[in-house]
Amino acid sequence: MNRVEDILAQVNKVIIGKNDTVAAMLAGILSAGHILIEDVPGTGKTTLSRVMARVLGCTFSRIQFTPDLMPSDIIGLSIYDRSREQFVFKPGPVMSQFLLADEINRTSPKTQAALLEAMAEKQVTVDGVTHPLPEPFIVAATQNPIEYEGTYPLPEAQLDRFMMRLKLGYAEESEEMKIIALDHEESSFDTVREVITSAELLEMRGEVKKVHMAETLHGYITRLTRATRDHADILLGVSARGGQYLYRVSKGVAFVRGRDYVLPDDIKDMVGAVFSHRLLLKPEARLKGKDETHVLEEILHQTFLPVNIEDRI
């Protein structure tokens, strides 16, 4: 069993029946992306993040986002040390390799924005002093898309920092029977072991970068990205950053699937996860019953897919 298979096997001990979602999250992490997990309560969003952090050998911090949370509660603050007669930086939970931002949409935009610098530049600035974050630095955020009372929708700039938006959904009947019957002790984190170290995770990220993508597939991603800006039902399409993320995670998916080259299906399978939260549909499209999934299916159907892919290098 190779490292990827071992990682997935460990996570799937606890997250039952969601193999594709777990694999997609791993591909995103190996592509140096941050992950937004959006679903109703009780589907395992928090559990998935905690288990993934343990299996990948990362230091872990969890922040429960609430309306009274302050930016300093996330990034830390400077406290005056009388014995040293100077201000000393007391780091917040952001100073960890794997940060779980639980129910991120329950805090104010000011506090949400405290994560922007960290996610984009892997550093935080307090009182004019910049503090680098540990490597690797991964943010997994959760939110409930159903409950809107007391929530603050993530602005487009914040959403754009997440490489992917994943949904777990309810398990199939056979899997749900297993989940319900599981003994608490058997499903605890004690059954999950660390597969790799954080240093090995960085090495695997380097291997993902070397995965080959044919020029024709590179062009396919570009056409998909640009097609979102020309579609009649879309008010705001995907930026170049979104296309870049699709390029990166397609390599990550190929790597997770055991290949050192990208196939068209790797790209198509990730379009929804990478593009859907970056689209702003027109009101009339919503009135016609369309959502991001329907529109992206139309774009995939209409965009030219290269048949002859150049030989991999």
C-alpha positions in Angstrom: 0.0 0.0 0.0 1.5 3.4 -1.0 1.3 6.6 1.0 -1.8 7.9 -0.7 -3.7 4.7 -0.3 -2.7 4.5 3.4 -3.8 8.0 4.1 -7.2 7.4 2.5 -7.6 4.1 4.3 -7.0 5.7 7.7 -9.4 8.6 7.1 -12.1 6.3 5.8 -12.0 4.4 9.0 -13.9 7.3 10.5 -15.5 9.0 7.5 -17.6 6.2 6.1 -19.0 6.2 2.6 -17.4 9.4 1.4 -14.3 8.1 -0.4 -14.6 10.5 -3.3 -14.9 13.6 -1.1 -12.0 12.4 1.1 -9.8 11.9 -2.0 -10.8 15.3 -3.4 -9.9 17.0 -0.1 -6.5 15.2 0.0 -5.9 16.3 -3.6 -6.6 19.9 -2.6 -4.2 19.7 0.3 -1.5 18.2 -1.8 -2.0 21.0 -4.3 -1.4 23.6 -1.5 -5.0 24.7 -1.3 -7.4 25.7 1.5 -10.7 23.8 1.7 -14.3 25.0 2.5 -16.6 22.2 3.6 -20.2 23.2 3.3 -23.1 21.0 4.5 -25.8 20.6 7.0 -25.0 19.7 10.7 -24.1 16.1 11.5 -22.5 15.1 8.2 -19.0 14.9 9.6 -17.4 18.2 8.5 -15.5 18.8 11.7 -14.6 15.1 12.1 -13.1 15.0 8.6 -10.8 17.9 9.2 -9.6 16.6 12.6 -8.9 13.1 11.2 -7.1 14.5 8.1 -4.8 16.6 10.3 -3.9 13.7 12.4 -3.2 11.3 9.5 -1.0 14.0 7.8 1.0 14.5 10.9 0.2 18.2 11.2 -0.2 20.3 14.4 -3.9 21.1 14.7 -5.9 24.0 16.1 -9.7 24.6 16.0 -11.5 27.9 16.3 -15.2 27.9 16.9 -16.3 31.0 15.1 -19.0 33.0 17.1 -20.4 36.5 16.7 -18.2 37.9 19.5 -14.9 36.4 18.1 -12.2 39.1 17.6 -9.3 39.1 15.1 -6.9 38.9 18.0 -8.5 35.6 19.0 -7.3 34.2 15.7 -4.0 35.7 15.0 -2.8 36.6 18.5 -1.8 39.9 20.1 1.1 41.8 21.7 1.2 41.9 25.5 3.5 44.1 27.5 6.0 42.1 29.5 7.0 44.1 32.6 10.0 41.9 33.4 11.4 42.5 29.9 10.0 46.0 29.5 8.8 45.3 26.0 5.8 44.0 24.1 5.8 40.2 23.5 3.8 38.5 20.7 1.4 35.9 22.0 0.5 33.8 19.0 -3.1 32.8 18.4 -4.4 29.4 17.1 -3.6 30.4 13.5 0.0 29.5 14.3 -0.6 25.8 13.5 -0.1 23.7 10.4 -3.8 22.7 10.1 -6.4 25.2 11.2 -10.0 24.3 11.4 -12.3 27.4 11.2 -15.5 25.8 12.4 -18.7 27.6 11.2 -16.7 30.4 9.7 -19.8 32.3 8.6 -21.0 32.9 12.2 -18.5 35.7 12.9 -18.3 39.2 11.6 -16.7 40.2 8.3 -13.9 42.0 10.3 -12.9 38.8 12.0 -13.3 36.7 8.8 -10.9 39.2 7.1 -8.3 38.4 9.8 -7.7 35.1 7.9 -7.2 36.7 4.5 -3.5 37.6 4.9 -2.8 34.2 6.5 -4.5 32.3 3.7 -3.0 34.3 0.9 0.5 35.1 2.1 1.1 32.5 4.9 1.9 35.2 7.4 0.1 37.5 9.9 0.9 41.1 10.9 0.4 42.3 14.4 1.3 45.9 15.4 3.3 46.3 12.3 5.4 43.2 12.8 5.0 40.3 10.4 5.1 36.7 11.7 5.5 33.8 9.2 3.1 30.8 9.6 4.4 27.3 9.9 4.7 25.1 6.8 2.6 23.5 5.6 -0.3 25.9 6.5 -3.8 24.5 5.7 -7.2 26.1 6.5 -10.2 23.9 6.5 -13.4 25.9 7.1 -16.9 24.6 7.7 -20.2 26.3 7.2 -23.9 25.4 7.3 -25.6 26.5 4.0 -29.2 26.2 5.4 -29.2 28.3 8.6 -28.9 32.0 7.9 -30.0 33.6 11.2 -26.9 35.0 13.0 -24.6 34.3 10.1 -22.5 36.6 7.9 -22.1 35.3 4.3 -18.5 35.0 3.2 -17.6 37.8 0.8 -16.3 36.9 -2.7 -12.7 37.9 -1.7 -12.8 35.4 1.2 -14.4 32.6 -0.9 -11.8 33.1 -3.6 -9.1 32.1 -1.1 -10.5 28.6 -0.9 -9.3 26.4 -3.6 -12.3 24.1 -3.3 -15.8 23.9 -1.8 -16.7 20.3 -0.9 -20.0 18.8 0.3 -20.3 15.6 2.2 -24.0 15.0 2.1 -25.8 12.2 3.8 -24.5 8.6 3.6 -26.1 5.9 1.6 -28.5 3.7 3.5 -26.0 0.8 3.9 -23.3 3.1 5.1 -25.6 5.0 7.4 -26.5 1.7 9.1 -22.7 1.2 9.8 -22.4 4.7 11.1 -25.4 4.4 13.4 -24.2 1.0 14.7 -20.6 2.1 15.4 -19.5 2.0 19.0 -18.2 5.4 20.1 -14.9 3.9 21.2 -14.4 2.1 17.9 -15.0 5.3 15.9 -12.7 7.4 18.1 -9.6 9.1 16.8 -7.5 6.6 18.7 -8.0 4.1 15.9 -6.5 6.5 13.4 -2.7 6.7 13.1 -0.3 9.2 11.6 0.7 8.0 8.1 3.2 10.8 7.1 4.9 13.7 8.8 4.4 17.3 7.8 7.8 17.3 6.2 6.8 14.3 4.0 3.6 16.2 3.1 5.7 19.0 1.8 7.7 16.5 -0.2 4.5 15.1 -1.7 3.5 18.6 -2.7 6.7 18.8 -4.6 5.9 15.5 -6.4 2.4 16.9 -7.3 4.0 19.9 -9.0 5.9 17.5 -11.3 2.8 15.8 -12.5 2.6 16.4 -16.3 -0.2 18.2 -17.9 -0.4 18.3 -21.7 -0.6 21.7 -23.4 -4.0 20.7 -24.9 -5.4 20.2 -21.4 -3.9 23.4 -20.2 -5.8 25.1 -23.0 -9.0 23.2 -22.0 -8.8 24.7 -18.5 -8.3 28.1 -19.9 -11.4 27.7 -22.2 -13.5 26.4 -19.2 -12.5 29.4 -17.1 -13.3 31.9 -19.9 -16.6 30.2 -20.7 -17.9 31.1 -17.2 -17.5 34.8 -18.1 -19.5 34.5 -21.3 -22.4 32.3 -20.2 -25.8 34.0 -20.4 -26.8 32.9 -16.9 -23.7 34.1 -15.1 -23.3 37.6 -13.8 -19.7 37.1 -12.5 -17.5 34.4 -13.8 -14.3 32.7 -12.6 -11.1 34.7 -12.3 -7.6 33.6 -13.5 -7.0 32.5 -9.9 -9.9 30.0 -10.2 -8.4 28.7 -13.4 -5.0 28.4 -11.7 -6.5 26.4 -8.8 -8.2 24.0 -11.3 -4.9 23.5 -13.0 -3.2 22.7 -9.7 -5.8 20.5 -8.2 -6.1 18.5 -11.4 -2.5 17.5 -10.9 -3.3 16.7 -7.3 -6.2 14.4 -8.4 -4.0 12.6 -10.9 -1.4 12.1 -8.2 -4.0 10.7 -5.8 -5.3 8.4 -8.5 -1.7 7.0 -8.9 -0.6 8.8 -12.1 2.1 11.2 -13.0 0.1 12.8 -15.8 -3.4 14.5 -16.0 -6.3 13.1 -17.9 -9.4 15.1 -19.0 -11.5 13.3 -16.4 -9.3 14.7 -13.6 -10.2 18.2 -14.7 -13.9 17.5 -15.3 -14.3 15.9 -11.9 -12.9 19.0 -10.1 -14.7 21.8 -12.0 -17.7 21.8 -9.7 -15.6 21.9 -6.5 -13.3 24.7 -7.8 -15.6 26.9 -9.8 -19.1 26.7 -8.1 -18.3 29.0 -5.2 -16.7 31.5 -7.5 -19.8 32.0 -9.7 -22.5 34.7 -9.2 -25.6 33.7 -11.2 -28.1 36.2 -12.5 -31.4 36.5 -10.6 -33.4 35.3 -13.7 -31.3 32.1 -13.8 -32.3 31.4 -10.2 -35.9 32.0 -11.1 -35.6 29.4 -13.8 -34.5 26.9 -11.2 -30.9 26.8 -12.2 -28.0 26.7 -9.8 -24.2 26.6 -10.2 -24.2 22.8 -10.8 -26.6 23.1 -13.8 -24.7 26.0 -15.3 -21.3 24.2 -15.0 -22.7 21.1 -16.6 -23.8 23.2 -19.6 -20.3 24.7 -19.8 -18.7 21.3 -19.7 -21.0 20.1 -22.4 -20.4 23.1 -24.6 -16.6 23.5 -24.2 -14.3 21.7 -26.6 -12.6 18.7 -25.0 -9.3 17.7 -26.7 -9.3 14.1 -27.9 -5.6 13.7 -28.9 -3.4 14.5 -25.9 0.3 14.9 -26.6 2.5 12.2 -25.2 3.5 12.7 -21.7 7.0 13.8 -21.0 
